[in-house]
């Protein structure tokens, strides 16, 4: 029996792209058209696109310090917060304030933890 290898391969641009085709934004579900700026949207092992201004946020622990896009407060190393490819970072309170107009992704361990919190109230 052979070991199953991770076959996820993503091509991720350094800057937003200008769309060559029409498509549907995976965050707002509205269409985008040729010439509009789009950014990657990650779902499982698939690559989709979103308007660059529509945010797909990832809740992470930061490896490096930085400034929140909204309140300009310093986010220290190992602090939790939100990150978006091509859009920057937000501290936890400011990132929470962006809901519900964003898509937020959590790691599997974070999802289990959140599920436990919701179960116990």
C-alpha positions, 0 to 999 in steps of 0.5 A: 500500500502506498502512502498518500501524498499531499497533492495540493498545489497553489499558484499564488501571485505576489500582487492582485491580478487583473481578471481576463475572464468573467467569474463569481466572487467567492466572498460576496457572490457577485460577478467580476468582469475582465479588467477587475482586480481579483485575488486568490480565494482558498477553499479546501484543495481548490483555488478560486478568486474574489474581488480584492476588496472582498476579504477572505481572512485567516485567523493566525498567530503572527510570527512577526510584529505589524500594525493593524489596518484599522486602528494602527495598533501594534500587533506583537509576535505570537498575538492572534489576529486576522491576515488576508492575502493582498489586504494586510492584517487586523488585530482581533477586535478590529477583525471581528468588527469586519464581520459579516461581510468577510469570509473567515477561515480557521485551522482544523484545531481552531474549528474544534476549539470553537465548536467546543466553546459553542457547545458549552455556551 
